[in-house]
Amino acid sequence: MTRVQFRKVFKAGNSYAVSIPSDWVREMNLEDQPVELIRNEKGEIIVKPLREASRDITPNFVQAVDRFVAEYADVLRRLADR
């Protein structure tokens, strides 16, 4: 089920922040836990719980995978269709 809430971005020190509803934090067990912030090509910001495996993935690795997928998109599509 998708739930939507509207929040305001606010200044927090030298950064900016958005609060997460406390019931969402409890439901997703996010209290004092690291999260991933993803800015995608559609201009969206996605906040996801950081899984253990994700902690070892560096931004350079993500960029390399993105370049690979962009370069070989046609081949990957054909392989997926087999």
C-alpha positions as a Markdown table, in Angstrom:
| # | Residue | x | y | z |
|---|---|---|---|---|
| 1 | Met | 0.0 | 0.0 | 0.0 |
| 2 | Thr | 1.4 | 3.4 | -1.0 |
| 3 | Arg | 1.0 | 6.2 | 1.5 |
| 4 | Val | 1.7 | 9.8 | 0.8 |
| 5 | Gln | 2.4 | 12.6 | 3.2 |
| 6 | Phe | 3.6 | 16.1 | 2.3 |
| 7 | Arg | 6.6 | 17.5 | 4.3 |
| 8 | Lys | 8.6 | 20.6 | 4.2 |
| 9 | Val | 12.4 | 20.7 | 3.7 |
| 10 | Phe | 14.1 | 22.5 | 6.5 |
| 11 | Lys | 17.7 | 23.7 | 7.3 |
| 12 | Ala | 19.6 | 21.4 | 9.8 |
| 13 | Gly | 23.1 | 22.8 | 10.4 |
| 14 | Asn | 24.9 | 23.0 | 7.0 |
| 15 | Ser | 22.5 | 20.5 | 5.4 |
| 16 | Tyr | 18.8 | 20.2 | 4.7 |
| 17 | Ala | 16.4 | 17.6 | 6.1 |
| 18 | Val | 12.9 | 16.2 | 5.8 |
| 19 | Ser | 11.2 | 14.6 | 8.7 |
| 20 | Ile | 9.8 | 11.1 | 8.5 |
| 21 | Pro | 6.5 | 10.3 | 10.3 |
| 22 | Ser | 7.2 | 8.5 | 13.6 |
| 23 | Asp | 4.8 | 5.7 | 12.8 |
| 24 | Trp | 6.6 | 5.0 | 9.5 |
| 25 | Val | 9.9 | 4.9 | 11.4 |
| 26 | Arg | 8.5 | 2.4 | 13.8 |
| 27 | Glu | 6.8 | 0.3 | 11.2 |
| 28 | Met | 10.0 | 0.1 | 9.1 |
| 29 | Asn | 12.4 | -0.2 | 12.1 |
| 30 | Leu | 14.4 | 2.8 | 11.0 |
| 31 | Glu | 15.1 | 4.4 | 14.4 |
| 32 | Asp | 18.9 | 5.1 | 14.6 |
| 33 | Gln | 19.4 | 3.1 | 11.4 |
| 34 | Pro | 21.3 | 4.1 | 8.3 |
| 35 | Val | 19.3 | 4.8 | 5.1 |
| 36 | Glu | 20.2 | 5.1 | 1.4 |
| 37 | Leu | 19.4 | 8.4 | -0.4 |
| 38 | Ile | 18.9 | 7.9 | -4.1 |
| 39 | Arg | 18.5 | 10.7 | -6.6 |
| 40 | Asn | 17.2 | 9.2 | -9.8 |
| 41 | Glu | 17.1 | 10.4 | -13.4 |
| 42 | Lys | 13.4 | 11.5 | -12.9 |
| 43 | Gly | 14.5 | 14.0 | -10.3 |
| 44 | Glu | 13.0 | 11.9 | -7.4 |
| 45 | Ile | 14.7 | 11.4 | -4.1 |
| 46 | Ile | 14.2 | 7.9 | -2.7 |
| 47 | Val | 14.9 | 7.0 | 0.9 |
| 48 | Lys | 15.5 | 3.3 | 1.6 |
| 49 | Pro | 16.6 | 1.3 | 4.6 |
| 50 | Leu | 20.3 | 0.4 | 4.1 |
| 51 | Arg | 20.7 | -3.3 | 3.9 |
| 52 | Glu | 23.9 | -4.9 | 5.1 |
| 53 | Ala | 24.9 | -5.8 | 1.5 |
| 54 | Ser | 24.4 | -2.3 | 0.3 |
| 55 | Arg | 26.9 | -0.9 | 2.7 |
| 56 | Asp | 29.8 | -2.3 | 0.6 |
| 57 | Ile | 28.6 | -0.7 | -2.7 |
| 58 | Thr | 30.4 | 2.5 | -3.4 |
| 59 | Pro | 29.2 | 5.4 | -5.5 |
| 60 | Asn | 32.0 | 4.5 | -8.0 |
| 61 | Phe | 30.6 | 1.0 | -8.4 |
| 62 | Val | 27.1 | 2.3 | -9.0 |
| 63 | Gln | 28.3 | 4.7 | -11.6 |
| 64 | Ala | 30.3 | 1.9 | -13.4 |
| 65 | Val | 27.2 | -0.3 | -13.4 |
| 66 | Asp | 25.1 | 2.6 | -14.8 |
| 67 | Arg | 27.6 | 3.2 | -17.6 |
| 68 | Phe | 27.6 | -0.5 | -18.4 |
| 69 | Val | 23.8 | -0.7 | -18.5 |
| 70 | Ala | 23.6 | 2.4 | -20.7 |
| 71 | Glu | 26.3 | 1.1 | -23.1 |
| 72 | Tyr | 24.9 | -2.4 | -23.4 |
| 73 | Ala | 21.1 | -1.7 | -23.0 |
| 74 | Asp | 20.2 | -3.2 | -26.3 |
| 75 | Val | 22.1 | -6.4 | -25.7 |
| 76 | Leu | 20.7 | -6.7 | -22.2 |
| 77 | Arg | 17.2 | -6.3 | -23.5 |
| 78 | Arg | 17.7 | -9.0 | -26.1 |
| 79 | Leu | 19.1 | -11.4 | -23.5 |
| 80 | Ala | 16.2 | -10.7 | -21.2 |
| 81 | Asp | 13.8 | -11.5 | -24.0 |
| 82 | Arg | 15.2 | -15.0 | -24.6 |
